Amino acid sequence: MSLLFNTPIEAKPDGMFVGPWRSPRNMLTAQSYDGHKSIHDDDTASKLGFRGGTIEGPTHFSLLAPLGVRIWGEDFLARGCISAHYRAPCFEGEETQAQIRLERDPRRAEVQVLKRDGVEVLRGTISLGPDHGQTALDLRLGQIEPLRERRILADIVVGAKTPRRQVVMEFNQNMGELYPFSLQEKLQSITEPSPAYDPASATETPWRRPILPFEMISVLCQYTIADEPIPVRNPVVGLFADQEIRLIDGPLLVGEPYEVERTMIAMSGSRRTESLWMQTSVYRAGTDHLVATQLLNQAYLKASFPGYPEYEGASG
């Protein structure tokens, strides 16, 4: 255990580190966007073939932070990177466990989050900067084929950027319709609490101020997304398929203003989805000083888009 986490971690002789079994909560049952509910709502998810509302992917990033700190120390919370492909949904009541395996490169490890039945929730890499080498999503981006048939994403232009917007996360701030809870509420149910997250104890940590958990960096990056001129055709329901959060000069601090700018990186697809890959760059407010990035593949379900040829009559 470290001073930053009380999470019990088992170190195995083969270079694998294993965390405890945890039961994450779905805090997005009330999420809505563009006037409709999301994949995290039981009714909406069941109509699209899921057994219930899914737990948001970056919730599992909290399982990984103590493992990163175990290997690289406090630097991981300032210059760490979690890069993951989401492979299966997780539902409230299920238990999950994080595992990482060290590689030859001392800055990088492979990571998995598994369910009790062995189903893989996510797979990817965890690393320490500034030189992360090739992350899991670097590799995936290099392998995807461009999306040719576009309906949901027909108006997206690769390379387009959104204007910078200021964002901030206070403890008691409700984060809006996309994230209808506050940081304080999240910390009451987070799987891996830390004195670095708590204002009462953060003064004893290296940063002297409370920091944002990895999963809440995702919330900060997405906070103003509904206000952006991103021409995704609606109504449509999406889910996170791939996500990377990379700290460059962190950690990110509670109550600190930042500016975010989004770039459309690529489009890809599958039999069931059209996917938009977007990078969010996080800057210190009023400067060009880059502190973090998020790479997100938002996969939009064809079955949720009215009139999609393969799903005529479907609705989300």
Contacts in CASP RR format, 6 or more apart in sequence:
PFRMAT RR
TARGET T0000
AUTHOR 0000-0000-0000
METHOD contacts of the structure
MODEL  1
MSLLFNTPIEAKPDGMFVGPWRSPRNMLTAQSYDGHKSIHDDDTASKLGF
RGGTIEGPTHFSLLAPLGVRIWGEDFLARGCISAHYRAPCFEGEETQAQI
RLERDPRRAEVQVLKRDGVEVLRGTISLGPDHGQTALDLRLGQIEPLRER
RILADIVVGAKTPRRQVVMEFNQNMGELYPFSLQEKLQSITEPSPAYDPA
SATETPWRRPILPFEMISVLCQYTIADEPIPVRNPVVGLFADQEIRLIDG
PLLVGEPYEVERTMIAMSGSRRTESLWMQTSVYRAGTDHLVATQLLNQAY
LKASFPGYPEYEGASG
1 7 0 8 1.000
1 8 0 8 1.000
1 9 0 8 1.000
2 66 0 8 1.000
2 69 0 8 1.000
2 70 0 8 1.000
2 73 0 8 1.000
2 74 0 8 1.000
3 195 0 8 1.000
3 205 0 8 1.000
4 66 0 8 1.000
4 69 0 8 1.000
4 73 0 8 1.000
4 74 0 8 1.000
4 77 0 8 1.000
4 194 0 8 1.000
4 195 0 8 1.000
4 196 0 8 1.000
4 205 0 8 1.000
5 65 0 8 1.000
5 66 0 8 1.000
5 69 0 8 1.000
5 192 0 8 1.000
5 193 0 8 1.000
5 194 0 8 1.000
6 193 0 8 1.000
7 19 0 8 1.000
7 20 0 8 1.000
7 66 0 8 1.000
7 192 0 8 1.000
8 19 0 8 1.000
8 20 0 8 1.000
9 17 0 8 1.000
9 18 0 8 1.000
9 19 0 8 1.000
9 20 0 8 1.000
9 66 0 8 1.000
9 67 0 8 1.000
9 70 0 8 1.000
10 17 0 8 1.000
10 18 0 8 1.000
10 19 0 8 1.000
11 17 0 8 1.000
11 70 0 8 1.000
12 18 0 8 1.000
14 101 0 8 1.000
15 101 0 8 1.000
15 102 0 8 1.000
16 99 0 8 1.000
16 100 0 8 1.000
16 101 0 8 1.000
16 102 0 8 1.000
17 67 0 8 1.000
17 70 0 8 1.000
17 71 0 8 1.000
17 99 0 8 1.000
17 100 0 8 1.000
17 101 0 8 1.000
17 102 0 8 1.000
18 97 0 8 1.000
18 98 0 8 1.000
18 99 0 8 1.000
19 63 0 8 1.000
19 66 0 8 1.000
19 67 0 8 1.000
19 97 0 8 1.000
19 98 0 8 1.000
19 99 0 8 1.000
20 97 0 8 1.000
21 95 0 8 1.000
21 96 0 8 1.000
21 97 0 8 1.000
21 116 0 8 1.000
22 63 0 8 1.000
22 95 0 8 1.000
22 96 0 8 1.000
22 97 0 8 1.000
22 191 0 8 1.000
22 192 0 8 1.000
23 92 0 8 1.000
23 93 0 8 1.000
23 94 0 8 1.000
23 95 0 8 1.000
23 96 0 8 1.000
23 191 0 8 1.000
24 55 0 8 1.000
24 59 0 8 1.000
24 60 0 8 1.000
24 62 0 8 1.000
24 90 0 8 1.000
24 92 0 8 1.000
24 96 0 8 1.000
24 191 0 8 1.000
25 55 0 8 1.000
25 59 0 8 1.000
25 92 0 8 1.000
25 189 0 8 1.000
26 40 0 8 1.000
26 53 0 8 1.000
26 54 0 8 1.000
26 55 0 8 1.000
26 56 0 8 1.000
26 91 0 8 1.000
26 92 0 8 1.000
27 56 0 8 1.000
27 59 0 8 1.000
27 181 0 8 1.000
27 185 0 8 1.000
27 186 0 8 1.000
27 189 0 8 1.000
28 38 0 8 1.000
28 40 0 8 1.000
28 41 0 8 1.000
28 56 0 8 1.000
28 179 0 8 1.000
28 180 0 8 1.000
29 40 0 8 1.000
29 41 0 8 1.000
29 42 0 8 1.000
29 53 0 8 1.000
30 41 0 8 1.000
30 180 0 8 1.000
31 37 0 8 1.000
31 38 0 8 1.000
31 40 0 8 1.000
31 41 0 8 1.000
31 177 0 8 1.000
31 178 0 8 1.000
31 179 0 8 1.000
31 180 0 8 1.000
32 38 0 8 1.000
32 177 0 8 1.000
32 178 0 8 1.000
33 177 0 8 1.000
33 178 0 8 1.000
33 226 0 8 1.000
34 226 0 8 1.000
34 234 0 8 1.000
34 235 0 8 1.000
34 236 0 8 1.000
35 235 0 8 1.000
36 44 0 8 1.000
36 235 0 8 1.000
36 237 0 8 1.000
36 316 0 8 1.000
37 43 0 8 1.000
37 44 0 8 1.000
38 44 0 8 1.000
38 237 0 8 1.000
38 238 0 8 1.000
39 45 0 8 1.000
39 48 0 8 1.000
39 50 0 8 1.000
39 53 0 8 1.000
39 54 0 8 1.000
39 237 0 8 1.000
39 238 0 8 1.000
39 239 0 8 1.000
39 301 0 8 1.000
40 53 0 8 1.000
40 54 0 8 1.000
40 55 0 8 1.000
40 56 0 8 1.000
41 53 0 8 1.000
42 52 0 8 1.000
42 53 0 8 1.000
44 53 0 8 1.000
44 237 0 8 1.000
44 316 0 8 1.000
45 51 0 8 1.000
45 52 0 8 1.000
45 53 0 8 1.000
45 54 0 8 1.000
46 52 0 8 1.000
46 53 0 8 1.000
47 315 0 8 1.000
47 316 0 8 1.000
48 237 0 8 1.000
48 301 0 8 1.000
48 303 0 8 1.000
48 304 0 8 1.000
48 316 0 8 1.000
50 89 0 8 1.000
51 91 0 8 1.000
52 91 0 8 1.000
53 89 0 8 1.000
53 91 0 8 1.000
53 92 0 8 1.000
54 89 0 8 1.000
54 90 0 8 1.000
54 91 0 8 1.000
54 239 0 8 1.000
55 89 0 8 1.000
55 90 0 8 1.000
55 91 0 8 1.000
55 92 0 8 1.000
56 215 0 8 1.000
56 218 0 8 1.000
56 240 0 8 1.000
57 86 0 8 1.000
57 90 0 8 1.000
57 121 0 8 1.000
57 122 0 8 1.000
57 240 0 8 1.000
57 243 0 8 1.000
58 214 0 8 1.000
58 215 0 8 1.000
58 218 0 8 1.000
58 240 0 8 1.000
58 243 0 8 1.000
58 245 0 8 1.000
59 191 0 8 1.000
59 215 0 8 1.000
60 84 0 8 1.000
60 90 0 8 1.000
60 96 0 8 1.000
60 98 0 8 1.000
60 113 0 8 1.000
60 121 0 8 1.000
60 122 0 8 1.000
60 215 0 8 1.000
61 82 0 8 1.000
61 84 0 8 1.000
61 213 0 8 1.000
61 214 0 8 1.000
61 215 0 8 1.000
61 218 0 8 1.000
61 245 0 8 1.000
62 190 0 8 1.000
62 191 0 8 1.000
62 192 0 8 1.000
62 213 0 8 1.000
62 214 0 8 1.000
62 215 0 8 1.000
63 96 0 8 1.000
63 97 0 8 1.000
63 98 0 8 1.000
63 113 0 8 1.000
63 191 0 8 1.000
63 192 0 8 1.000
64 82 0 8 1.000
64 98 0 8 1.000
64 100 0 8 1.000
64 111 0 8 1.000
64 113 0 8 1.000
64 126 0 8 1.000
64 214 0 8 1.000
65 76 0 8 1.000
65 77 0 8 1.000
65 192 0 8 1.000
65 194 0 8 1.000
65 213 0 8 1.000
65 214 0 8 1.000
66 192 0 8 1.000
67 98 0 8 1.000
67 100 0 8 1.000
67 111 0 8 1.000
67 126 0 8 1.000
68 76 0 8 1.000
68 80 0 8 1.000
68 100 0 8 1.000
68 109 0 8 1.000
68 126 0 8 1.000
68 128 0 8 1.000
69 76 0 8 1.000
69 77 0 8 1.000
71 100 0 8 1.000
71 102 0 8 1.000
71 109 0 8 1.000
71 128 0 8 1.000
72 80 0 8 1.000
72 107 0 8 1.000
72 128 0 8 1.000
74 205 0 8 1.000
74 206 0 8 1.000
75 128 0 8 1.000
76 128 0 8 1.000
77 196 0 8 1.000
77 211 0 8 1.000
77 247 0 8 1.000
77 250 0 8 1.000
77 251 0 8 1.000
78 247 0 8 1.000
78 249 0 8 1.000
78 250 0 8 1.000
78 251 0 8 1.000
79 128 0 8 1.000
79 129 0 8 1.000
79 130 0 8 1.000
79 247 0 8 1.000
79 248 0 8 1.000
79 249 0 8 1.000
79 250 0 8 1.000
80 126 0 8 1.000
80 127 0 8 1.000
80 128 0 8 1.000
80 129 0 8 1.000
80 132 0 8 1.000
80 246 0 8 1.000
80 247 0 8 1.000
81 125 0 8 1.000
81 126 0 8 1.000
81 127 0 8 1.000
81 128 0 8 1.000
81 129 0 8 1.000
81 132 0 8 1.000
81 135 0 8 1.000
81 244 0 8 1.000
81 245 0 8 1.000
81 246 0 8 1.000
81 247 0 8 1.000
82 111 0 8 1.000
82 125 0 8 1.000
82 126 0 8 1.000
82 214 0 8 1.000
82 244 0 8 1.000
82 245 0 8 1.000
83 124 0 8 1.000
83 125 0 8 1.000
83 126 0 8 1.000
83 127 0 8 1.000
83 132 0 8 1.000
83 135 0 8 1.000
83 136 0 8 1.000
83 137 0 8 1.000
83 138 0 8 1.000
83 243 0 8 1.000
83 244 0 8 1.000
83 246 0 8 1.000
83 295 0 8 1.000
84 111 0 8 1.000
84 122 0 8 1.000
84 123 0 8 1.000
84 124 0 8 1.000
84 125 0 8 1.000
84 136 0 8 1.000
84 137 0 8 1.000
84 242 0 8 1.000
84 243 0 8 1.000
84 244 0 8 1.000
85 122 0 8 1.000
85 123 0 8 1.000
85 124 0 8 1.000
85 136 0 8 1.000
85 137 0 8 1.000
85 140 0 8 1.000
85 241 0 8 1.000
85 242 0 8 1.000
86 121 0 8 1.000
86 122 0 8 1.000
86 239 0 8 1.000
86 240 0 8 1.000
86 241 0 8 1.000
86 242 0 8 1.000
86 243 0 8 1.000
87 120 0 8 1.000
87 121 0 8 1.000
87 122 0 8 1.000
87 123 0 8 1.000
88 115 0 8 1.000
88 119 0 8 1.000
88 120 0 8 1.000
88 121 0 8 1.000
89 121 0 8 1.000
89 239 0 8 1.000
90 96 0 8 1.000
90 115 0 8 1.000
90 121 0 8 1.000
94 115 0 8 1.000
94 116 0 8 1.000
95 115 0 8 1.000
95 116 0 8 1.000
96 113 0 8 1.000
96 114 0 8 1.000
96 115 0 8 1.000
96 121 0 8 1.000
97 113 0 8 1.000
97 114 0 8 1.000
98 111 0 8 1.000
98 112 0 8 1.000
98 113 0 8 1.000
99 111 0 8 1.000
99 112 0 8 1.000
99 113 0 8 1.000
99 114 0 8 1.000
100 109 0 8 1.000
100 110 0 8 1.000
100 111 0 8 1.000
100 112 0 8 1.000
100 126 0 8 1.000
101 109 0 8 1.000
101 110 0 8 1.000
101 111 0 8 1.000
102 109 0 8 1.000
103 109 0 8 1.000
103 110 0 8 1.000
105 133 0 8 1.000
107 127 0 8 1.000
107 128 0 8 1.000
107 129 0 8 1.000
107 131 0 8 1.000
107 132 0 8 1.000
107 133 0 8 1.000
108 125 0 8 1.000
108 126 0 8 1.000
108 127 0 8 1.000
108 128 0 8 1.000
108 132 0 8 1.000
108 133 0 8 1.000
109 125 0 8 1.000
109 126 0 8 1.000
109 127 0 8 1.000
110 123 0 8 1.000
110 124 0 8 1.000
110 125 0 8 1.000
110 126 0 8 1.000
111 122 0 8 1.000
111 123 0 8 1.000
111 124 0 8 1.000
111 125 0 8 1.000
111 126 0 8 1.000
112 120 0 8 1.000
112 122 0 8 1.000
112 123 0 8 1.000
112 124 0 8 1.000
113 120 0 8 1.000
113 121 0 8 1.000
113 122 0 8 1.000
114 120 0 8 1.000
114 121 0 8 1.000
115 121 0 8 1.000
123 136 0 8 1.000
124 135 0 8 1.000
124 136 0 8 1.000
125 132 0 8 1.000
125 135 0 8 1.000
125 136 0 8 1.000
127 133 0 8 1.000
127 135 0 8 1.000
130 248 0 8 1.000
132 246 0 8 1.000
135 244 0 8 1.000
135 246 0 8 1.000
136 244 0 8 1.000
137 242 0 8 1.000
137 243 0 8 1.000
137 244 0 8 1.000
137 295 0 8 1.000
137 297 0 8 1.000
140 242 0 8 1.000
141 265 0 8 1.000
141 266 0 8 1.000
141 277 0 8 1.000
141 295 0 8 1.000
144 266 0 8 1.000
144 268 0 8 1.000
144 269 0 8 1.000
144 277 0 8 1.000
145 268 0 8 1.000
146 266 0 8 1.000
146 267 0 8 1.000
146 268 0 8 1.000
147 153 0 8 1.000
147 267 0 8 1.000
147 268 0 8 1.000
147 269 0 8 1.000
147 274 0 8 1.000
147 275 0 8 1.000
150 156 0 8 1.000
150 267 0 8 1.000
150 274 0 8 1.000
151 233 0 8 1.000
151 274 0 8 1.000
151 302 0 8 1.000
151 305 0 8 1.000
151 308 0 8 1.000
152 232 0 8 1.000
152 233 0 8 1.000
152 236 0 8 1.000
152 274 0 8 1.000
152 300 0 8 1.000
152 302 0 8 1.000
152 305 0 8 1.000
152 308 0 8 1.000
153 232 0 8 1.000
153 233 0 8 1.000
153 267 0 8 1.000
153 274 0 8 1.000
153 276 0 8 1.000
153 300 0 8 1.000
154 233 0 8 1.000
155 231 0 8 1.000
155 232 0 8 1.000
155 233 0 8 1.000
156 230 0 8 1.000
156 231 0 8 1.000
156 232 0 8 1.000
156 264 0 8 1.000
156 267 0 8 1.000
156 276 0 8 1.000
157 264 0 8 1.000
158 264 0 8 1.000
158 265 0 8 1.000
158 266 0 8 1.000
158 267 0 8 1.000
159 263 0 8 1.000
159 264 0 8 1.000
159 265 0 8 1.000
160 263 0 8 1.000
160 264 0 8 1.000
161 261 0 8 1.000
161 262 0 8 1.000
161 263 0 8 1.000
161 264 0 8 1.000
162 228 0 8 1.000
162 229 0 8 1.000
162 230 0 8 1.000
162 261 0 8 1.000
162 262 0 8 1.000
162 263 0 8 1.000
163 261 0 8 1.000
164 259 0 8 1.000
164 260 0 8 1.000
164 261 0 8 1.000
164 283 0 8 1.000
165 224 0 8 1.000
165 227 0 8 1.000
165 228 0 8 1.000
165 259 0 8 1.000
165 260 0 8 1.000
165 261 0 8 1.000
166 257 0 8 1.000
166 258 0 8 1.000
166 259 0 8 1.000
166 285 0 8 1.000
167 220 0 8 1.000
167 223 0 8 1.000
167 224 0 8 1.000
167 257 0 8 1.000
167 258 0 8 1.000
167 259 0 8 1.000
167 260 0 8 1.000
168 255 0 8 1.000
168 256 0 8 1.000
168 257 0 8 1.000
168 258 0 8 1.000
169 175 0 8 1.000
169 183 0 8 1.000
169 212 0 8 1.000
169 216 0 8 1.000
169 219 0 8 1.000
169 220 0 8 1.000
169 223 0 8 1.000
169 254 0 8 1.000
169 255 0 8 1.000
170 182 0 8 1.000
170 183 0 8 1.000
170 254 0 8 1.000
170 255 0 8 1.000
171 182 0 8 1.000
171 183 0 8 1.000
171 184 0 8 1.000
171 199 0 8 1.000
171 210 0 8 1.000
171 254 0 8 1.000
171 255 0 8 1.000
172 182 0 8 1.000
172 183 0 8 1.000
172 184 0 8 1.000
173 182 0 8 1.000
173 183 0 8 1.000
174 180 0 8 1.000
174 181 0 8 1.000
174 182 0 8 1.000
175 181 0 8 1.000
175 182 0 8 1.000
175 183 0 8 1.000
175 219 0 8 1.000
175 223 0 8 1.000
176 223 0 8 1.000
177 226 0 8 1.000
178 222 0 8 1.000
178 223 0 8 1.000
178 225 0 8 1.000
178 226 0 8 1.000
179 219 0 8 1.000
179 222 0 8 1.000
179 223 0 8 1.000
183 212 0 8 1.000
183 216 0 8 1.000
183 254 0 8 1.000
186 213 0 8 1.000
186 215 0 8 1.000
186 216 0 8 1.000
187 193 0 8 1.000
187 197 0 8 1.000
187 198 0 8 1.000
187 213 0 8 1.000
190 197 0 8 1.000
190 213 0 8 1.000
190 215 0 8 1.000
192 213 0 8 1.000
194 213 0 8 1.000
195 201 0 8 1.000
195 202 0 8 1.000
195 204 0 8 1.000
195 205 0 8 1.000
196 202 0 8 1.000
196 205 0 8 1.000
196 207 0 8 1.000
196 210 0 8 1.000
196 211 0 8 1.000
196 251 0 8 1.000
197 210 0 8 1.000
197 211 0 8 1.000
197 212 0 8 1.000
197 213 0 8 1.000
198 210 0 8 1.000
199 210 0 8 1.000
199 254 0 8 1.000
202 208 0 8 1.000
202 209 0 8 1.000
202 210 0 8 1.000
202 211 0 8 1.000
203 209 0 8 1.000
205 211 0 8 1.000
207 251 0 8 1.000
207 253 0 8 1.000
209 253 0 8 1.000
209 254 0 8 1.000
209 256 0 8 1.000
210 253 0 8 1.000
210 254 0 8 1.000
211 251 0 8 1.000
211 252 0 8 1.000
211 253 0 8 1.000
211 254 0 8 1.000
212 220 0 8 1.000
212 251 0 8 1.000
212 252 0 8 1.000
212 253 0 8 1.000
212 254 0 8 1.000
214 245 0 8 1.000
217 245 0 8 1.000
217 247 0 8 1.000
217 252 0 8 1.000
217 282 0 8 1.000
217 292 0 8 1.000
217 294 0 8 1.000
218 243 0 8 1.000
218 245 0 8 1.000
218 294 0 8 1.000
220 252 0 8 1.000
220 258 0 8 1.000
220 260 0 8 1.000
220 282 0 8 1.000
221 245 0 8 1.000
221 260 0 8 1.000
221 280 0 8 1.000
221 282 0 8 1.000
221 294 0 8 1.000
221 296 0 8 1.000
222 280 0 8 1.000
222 296 0 8 1.000
223 260 0 8 1.000
224 260 0 8 1.000
225 262 0 8 1.000
228 262 0 8 1.000
230 262 0 8 1.000
230 264 0 8 1.000
230 278 0 8 1.000
232 276 0 8 1.000
232 300 0 8 1.000
233 305 0 8 1.000
235 304 0 8 1.000
235 305 0 8 1.000
235 306 0 8 1.000
235 315 0 8 1.000
235 316 0 8 1.000
236 300 0 8 1.000
236 301 0 8 1.000
236 304 0 8 1.000
236 305 0 8 1.000
236 316 0 8 1.000
237 300 0 8 1.000
237 301 0 8 1.000
237 304 0 8 1.000
237 316 0 8 1.000
238 298 0 8 1.000
238 299 0 8 1.000
238 300 0 8 1.000
238 301 0 8 1.000
238 304 0 8 1.000
239 298 0 8 1.000
239 299 0 8 1.000
239 301 0 8 1.000
240 296 0 8 1.000
240 297 0 8 1.000
240 298 0 8 1.000
240 299 0 8 1.000
241 273 0 8 1.000
241 275 0 8 1.000
241 297 0 8 1.000
241 298 0 8 1.000
241 299 0 8 1.000
242 277 0 8 1.000
242 295 0 8 1.000
242 296 0 8 1.000
242 297 0 8 1.000
243 294 0 8 1.000
243 295 0 8 1.000
243 296 0 8 1.000
243 297 0 8 1.000
244 293 0 8 1.000
244 294 0 8 1.000
244 295 0 8 1.000
244 296 0 8 1.000
245 292 0 8 1.000
245 293 0 8 1.000
245 294 0 8 1.000
246 292 0 8 1.000
246 293 0 8 1.000
246 294 0 8 1.000
246 295 0 8 1.000
247 291 0 8 1.000
247 292 0 8 1.000
248 290 0 8 1.000
248 291 0 8 1.000
248 292 0 8 1.000
248 293 0 8 1.000
249 289 0 8 1.000
249 290 0 8 1.000
249 291 0 8 1.000
249 292 0 8 1.000
250 291 0 8 1.000
250 292 0 8 1.000
252 258 0 8 1.000
252 282 0 8 1.000
252 291 0 8 1.000
252 292 0 8 1.000
256 285 0 8 1.000
257 285 0 8 1.000
258 282 0 8 1.000
258 283 0 8 1.000
258 284 0 8 1.000
258 285 0 8 1.000
258 291 0 8 1.000
259 282 0 8 1.000
259 283 0 8 1.000
259 284 0 8 1.000
259 285 0 8 1.000
259 286 0 8 1.000
260 280 0 8 1.000
260 281 0 8 1.000
260 282 0 8 1.000
260 283 0 8 1.000
261 280 0 8 1.000
261 281 0 8 1.000
261 283 0 8 1.000
262 278 0 8 1.000
262 279 0 8 1.000
262 280 0 8 1.000
262 281 0 8 1.000
263 278 0 8 1.000
263 279 0 8 1.000
263 281 0 8 1.000
264 276 0 8 1.000
264 277 0 8 1.000
264 278 0 8 1.000
265 277 0 8 1.000
265 278 0 8 1.000
265 279 0 8 1.000
265 295 0 8 1.000
266 277 0 8 1.000
267 274 0 8 1.000
267 275 0 8 1.000
267 276 0 8 1.000
267 277 0 8 1.000
268 275 0 8 1.000
268 277 0 8 1.000
268 297 0 8 1.000
269 275 0 8 1.000
269 299 0 8 1.000
270 299 0 8 1.000
272 301 0 8 1.000
272 302 0 8 1.000
272 303 0 8 1.000
273 299 0 8 1.000
273 300 0 8 1.000
273 301 0 8 1.000
273 302 0 8 1.000
274 299 0 8 1.000
274 300 0 8 1.000
274 302 0 8 1.000
275 297 0 8 1.000
275 298 0 8 1.000
275 299 0 8 1.000
275 300 0 8 1.000
276 297 0 8 1.000
276 298 0 8 1.000
276 300 0 8 1.000
277 295 0 8 1.000
277 296 0 8 1.000
277 297 0 8 1.000
278 295 0 8 1.000
278 296 0 8 1.000
278 298 0 8 1.000
279 293 0 8 1.000
279 294 0 8 1.000
279 295 0 8 1.000
279 296 0 8 1.000
280 293 0 8 1.000
280 294 0 8 1.000
280 296 0 8 1.000
281 290 0 8 1.000
281 293 0 8 1.000
282 290 0 8 1.000
282 291 0 8 1.000
282 292 0 8 1.000
282 293 0 8 1.000
282 294 0 8 1.000
283 289 0 8 1.000
283 290 0 8 1.000
283 291 0 8 1.000
284 291 0 8 1.000
302 308 0 8 1.000
302 310 0 8 1.000
302 311 0 8 1.000
303 311 0 8 1.000
303 314 0 8 1.000
303 316 0 8 1.000
304 314 0 8 1.000
304 315 0 8 1.000
304 316 0 8 1.000
305 311 0 8 1.000
305 314 0 8 1.000
306 313 0 8 1.000
306 314 0 8 1.000
306 315 0 8 1.000
307 313 0 8 1.000
307 314 0 8 1.000
308 314 0 8 1.000
END
